[in-house]
Amino acid sequence: MGLRDTWNDLGTGGKLVVALAAAALAVVGLIVLAVVAVVLLAVIGSFVLGMGESVETTPTATFSVTTADGVITVTHSGGDTIDADSLVVRVDGRTVDWSDPDETVSRGDSVTIESVSSGQLRVIYYESGGQSVVLDSVDLDRG
């Protein structure tokens, strides 16, 4: 008995079930194909538009602050190494750039600020997009 004979022997109800099953498989196949196409287009589009580049994350670092006779020393005491051009210290209305010979700030590197009596000291990190993040803050009035 061939396929044609089997089809003819099914009757109306059997033919309807086979047709519905074939239609359901076709719909499921189209949905899977659409999902794959959307994912591929999103990935390709993100790289074409430049969003596939690595995402910059804010560094995590700790700083210690020591004061003596109006001189403040801020020292990187642990955490991520940070690009020196992206790091400043603000205190008493002044902004002091963090300069370092190797252009990075890592554990043990420090900056000294003279003639400071009080105020809030903030170590600020500037992201490439112009946003700033305060990495550490110390109220010098209380120590």
DODOZA-983832 format. One record per residue (C-alpha): residue number from 1; residue in one letter; chain; x, y, z. Coordinates in pm, whole numbers, always signed. Layout:
<site i="NUM" aa="a" ch="A" u="X" v="Y" w="Z"/>
...
//
This chain:
<site i="1" aa="m" ch="A" u="+0" v="+0" w="+0"/>
<site i="2" aa="g" ch="A" u="+147" v="+332" w="-106"/>
<site i="3" aa="l" ch="A" u="+121" v="+681" w="+38"/>
<site i="4" aa="r" ch="A" u="-162" v="+780" w="-193"/>
<site i="5" aa="d" ch="A" u="-366" v="+476" w="-87"/>
<site i="6" aa="t" ch="A" u="-305" v="+553" w="+281"/>
<site i="7" aa="w" ch="A" u="-413" v="+915" w="+229"/>
<site i="8" aa="n" ch="A" u="-728" v="+808" w="+50"/>
<site i="9" aa="d" ch="A" u="-812" v="+562" w="+328"/>
<site i="10" aa="l" ch="A" u="-789" v="+826" w="+602"/>
<site i="11" aa="g" ch="A" u="-1126" v="+985" w="+559"/>
<site i="12" aa="t" ch="A" u="-1221" v="+1344" w="+624"/>
<site i="13" aa="g" ch="A" u="-1136" v="+1352" w="+999"/>
<site i="14" aa="g" ch="A" u="-793" v="+1199" w="+951"/>
<site i="15" aa="k" ch="A" u="-711" v="+1433" w="+665"/>
<site i="16" aa="l" ch="A" u="-815" v="+1730" w="+880"/>
<site i="17" aa="v" ch="A" u="-587" v="+1619" w="+1167"/>
<site i="18" aa="v" ch="A" u="-291" v="+1576" w="+930"/>
<site i="19" aa="a" ch="A" u="-354" v="+1916" w="+772"/>
<site i="20" aa="l" ch="A" u="-374" v="+2088" w="+1115"/>
<site i="21" aa="a" ch="A" u="-54" v="+1918" w="+1233"/>
<site i="22" aa="a" ch="A" u="+128" v="+2028" w="+917"/>
<site i="23" aa="a" ch="A" u="+3" v="+2385" w="+960"/>
<site i="24" aa="a" ch="A" u="+110" v="+2389" w="+1328"/>
<site i="25" aa="l" ch="A" u="+459" v="+2268" w="+1236"/>
<site i="26" aa="a" ch="A" u="+484" v="+2536" w="+970"/>
<site i="27" aa="v" ch="A" u="+385" v="+2808" w="+1218"/>
<site i="28" aa="v" ch="A" u="+633" v="+2683" w="+1480"/>
<site i="29" aa="g" ch="A" u="+905" v="+2674" w="+1215"/>
<site i="30" aa="l" ch="A" u="+831" v="+3034" w="+1112"/>
<site i="31" aa="i" ch="A" u="+839" v="+3151" w="+1474"/>
<site i="32" aa="v" ch="A" u="+1176" v="+2985" w="+1534"/>
<site i="33" aa="l" ch="A" u="+1311" v="+3133" w="+1211"/>
<site i="34" aa="a" ch="A" u="+1185" v="+3481" w="+1310"/>
<site i="35" aa="v" ch="A" u="+1347" v="+3460" w="+1656"/>
<site i="36" aa="v" ch="A" u="+1680" v="+3352" w="+1505"/>
<site i="37" aa="a" ch="A" u="+1662" v="+3636" w="+1250"/>
<site i="38" aa="v" ch="A" u="+1587" v="+3897" w="+1518"/>
<site i="39" aa="v" ch="A" u="+1878" v="+3781" w="+1735"/>
<site i="40" aa="l" ch="A" u="+2118" v="+3781" w="+1440"/>
<site i="41" aa="l" ch="A" u="+2004" v="+4126" w="+1330"/>
<site i="42" aa="a" ch="A" u="+2044" v="+4262" w="+1684"/>
<site i="43" aa="v" ch="A" u="+2398" v="+4129" w="+1714"/>
<site i="44" aa="i" ch="A" u="+2502" v="+4253" w="+1370"/>
<site i="45" aa="g" ch="A" u="+2331" v="+4588" w="+1423"/>
<site i="46" aa="s" ch="A" u="+2504" v="+4645" w="+1757"/>
<site i="47" aa="f" ch="A" u="+2846" v="+4595" w="+1600"/>
<site i="48" aa="v" ch="A" u="+2764" v="+4807" w="+1296"/>
<site i="49" aa="l" ch="A" u="+2639" v="+5093" w="+1515"/>
<site i="50" aa="g" ch="A" u="+2941" v="+5066" w="+1746"/>
<site i="51" aa="m" ch="A" u="+2755" v="+4933" w="+2047"/>
<site i="52" aa="g" ch="A" u="+2944" v="+4604" w="+2033"/>
<site i="53" aa="e" ch="A" u="+3253" v="+4766" w="+2178"/>
<site i="54" aa="s" ch="A" u="+3351" v="+4685" w="+2530"/>
<site i="55" aa="v" ch="A" u="+3145" v="+4860" w="+2793"/>
<site i="56" aa="e" ch="A" u="+3339" v="+5083" w="+3030"/>
<site i="57" aa="t" ch="A" u="+3290" v="+4997" w="+3392"/>
<site i="58" aa="t" ch="A" u="+3354" v="+5225" w="+3684"/>
<site i="59" aa="p" ch="A" u="+3668" v="+5117" w="+3869"/>
<site i="60" aa="t" ch="A" u="+3654" v="+5009" w="+4228"/>
<site i="61" aa="a" ch="A" u="+3930" v="+5148" w="+4446"/>
<site i="62" aa="t" ch="A" u="+3993" v="+5256" w="+4803"/>
<site i="63" aa="f" ch="A" u="+4190" v="+5559" w="+4913"/>
<site i="64" aa="s" ch="A" u="+4344" v="+5661" w="+5243"/>
<site i="65" aa="v" ch="A" u="+4369" v="+6025" w="+5349"/>
<site i="66" aa="t" ch="A" u="+4627" v="+6160" w="+5593"/>
<site i="67" aa="t" ch="A" u="+4655" v="+6520" w="+5713"/>
<site i="68" aa="a" ch="A" u="+4942" v="+6699" w="+5881"/>
<site i="69" aa="d" ch="A" u="+4990" v="+7077" w="+5920"/>
<site i="70" aa="g" ch="A" u="+4750" v="+7169" w="+5639"/>
<site i="71" aa="v" ch="A" u="+4900" v="+6915" w="+5396"/>
<site i="72" aa="i" ch="A" u="+4677" v="+6634" w="+5277"/>
<site i="73" aa="t" ch="A" u="+4805" v="+6314" w="+5120"/>
<site i="74" aa="v" ch="A" u="+4561" v="+6093" w="+4931"/>
<site i="75" aa="t" ch="A" u="+4694" v="+5743" w="+4864"/>
<site i="76" aa="h" ch="A" u="+4547" v="+5466" w="+4647"/>
<site i="77" aa="s" ch="A" u="+4530" v="+5187" w="+4902"/>
<site i="78" aa="g" ch="A" u="+4373" v="+4908" w="+4699"/>
<site i="79" aa="g" ch="A" u="+4148" v="+4806" w="+4413"/>
<site i="80" aa="d" ch="A" u="+4159" v="+4866" w="+4040"/>
<site i="81" aa="t" ch="A" u="+4436" v="+5048" w="+3855"/>
<site i="82" aa="i" ch="A" u="+4294" v="+5374" w="+3714"/>
<site i="83" aa="d" ch="A" u="+4403" v="+5595" w="+3425"/>
<site i="84" aa="a" ch="A" u="+4561" v="+5904" w="+3585"/>
<site i="85" aa="d" ch="A" u="+4394" v="+6137" w="+3332"/>
<site i="86" aa="s" ch="A" u="+4053" v="+6019" w="+3456"/>
<site i="87" aa="l" ch="A" u="+4114" v="+6085" w="+3824"/>
<site i="88" aa="v" ch="A" u="+4102" v="+6414" w="+4021"/>
<site i="89" aa="v" ch="A" u="+4082" v="+6518" w="+4384"/>
<site i="90" aa="r" ch="A" u="+3853" v="+6805" w="+4485"/>
<site i="91" aa="v" ch="A" u="+3886" v="+6980" w="+4818"/>
<site i="92" aa="d" ch="A" u="+3839" v="+7330" w="+4957"/>
<site i="93" aa="g" ch="A" u="+3715" v="+7464" w="+4622"/>
<site i="94" aa="r" ch="A" u="+4017" v="+7331" w="+4431"/>
<site i="95" aa="t" ch="A" u="+4056" v="+7052" w="+4179"/>
<site i="96" aa="v" ch="A" u="+4390" v="+6872" w="+4176"/>
<site i="97" aa="d" ch="A" u="+4476" v="+6642" w="+3885"/>
<site i="98" aa="w" ch="A" u="+4635" v="+6313" w="+3973"/>
<site i="99" aa="s" ch="A" u="+4965" v="+6304" w="+3790"/>
<site i="100" aa="d" ch="A" u="+5171" v="+5989" w="+3782"/>
<site i="101" aa="p" ch="A" u="+5484" v="+5907" w="+3576"/>
<site i="102" aa="d" ch="A" u="+5338" v="+5584" w="+3435"/>
<site i="103" aa="e" ch="A" u="+5001" v="+5754" w="+3369"/>
<site i="104" aa="t" ch="A" u="+4813" v="+5506" w="+3586"/>
<site i="105" aa="v" ch="A" u="+4716" v="+5520" w="+3952"/>
<site i="106" aa="s" ch="A" u="+4765" v="+5195" w="+4138"/>
<site i="107" aa="r" ch="A" u="+4817" v="+5081" w="+4494"/>
<site i="108" aa="g" ch="A" u="+5072" v="+5300" w="+4674"/>
<site i="109" aa="d" ch="A" u="+5047" v="+5599" w="+4437"/>
<site i="110" aa="s" ch="A" u="+4960" v="+5927" w="+4609"/>
<site i="111" aa="v" ch="A" u="+4893" v="+6295" w="+4552"/>
<site i="112" aa="t" ch="A" u="+4969" v="+6578" w="+4795"/>
<site i="113" aa="i" ch="A" u="+4757" v="+6890" w="+4842"/>
<site i="114" aa="e" ch="A" u="+4896" v="+7180" w="+5045"/>
<site i="115" aa="s" ch="A" u="+4729" v="+7463" w="+5240"/>
<site i="116" aa="v" ch="A" u="+4400" v="+7291" w="+5313"/>
<site i="117" aa="s" ch="A" u="+4227" v="+7360" w="+5640"/>
<site i="118" aa="s" ch="A" u="+3885" v="+7198" w="+5604"/>
<site i="119" aa="g" ch="A" u="+3616" v="+7091" w="+5362"/>
<site i="120" aa="q" ch="A" u="+3499" v="+6780" w="+5190"/>
<site i="121" aa="l" ch="A" u="+3760" v="+6586" w="+4999"/>
<site i="122" aa="r" ch="A" u="+3633" v="+6385" w="+4703"/>
<site i="123" aa="v" ch="A" u="+3824" v="+6149" w="+4474"/>
<site i="124" aa="i" ch="A" u="+3641" v="+6169" w="+4139"/>
<site i="125" aa="y" ch="A" u="+3663" v="+5940" w="+3838"/>
<site i="126" aa="y" ch="A" u="+3564" v="+6078" w="+3497"/>
<site i="127" aa="e" ch="A" u="+3424" v="+5825" w="+3250"/>
<site i="128" aa="s" ch="A" u="+3488" v="+5863" w="+2876"/>
<site i="129" aa="g" ch="A" u="+3132" v="+5987" w="+2821"/>
<site i="130" aa="g" ch="A" u="+3189" v="+6286" w="+3049"/>
<site i="131" aa="q" ch="A" u="+3004" v="+6142" w="+3347"/>
<site i="132" aa="s" ch="A" u="+3174" v="+6159" w="+3686"/>
<site i="133" aa="v" ch="A" u="+3163" v="+5916" w="+3976"/>
<site i="134" aa="v" ch="A" u="+3279" v="+5990" w="+4330"/>
<site i="135" aa="l" ch="A" u="+3503" v="+5698" w="+4430"/>
<site i="136" aa="d" ch="A" u="+3573" v="+5821" w="+4783"/>
<site i="137" aa="s" ch="A" u="+3469" v="+6112" w="+5006"/>
<site i="138" aa="v" ch="A" u="+3611" v="+6235" w="+5337"/>
<site i="139" aa="d" ch="A" u="+3486" v="+6521" w="+5555"/>
<site i="140" aa="l" ch="A" u="+3808" v="+6691" w="+5668"/>
<site i="141" aa="d" ch="A" u="+3630" v="+6886" w="+5942"/>
<site i="142" aa="r" ch="A" u="+3572" v="+6561" w="+6129"/>
<site i="143" aa="g" ch="A" u="+3878" v="+6368" w="+6005"/>
//
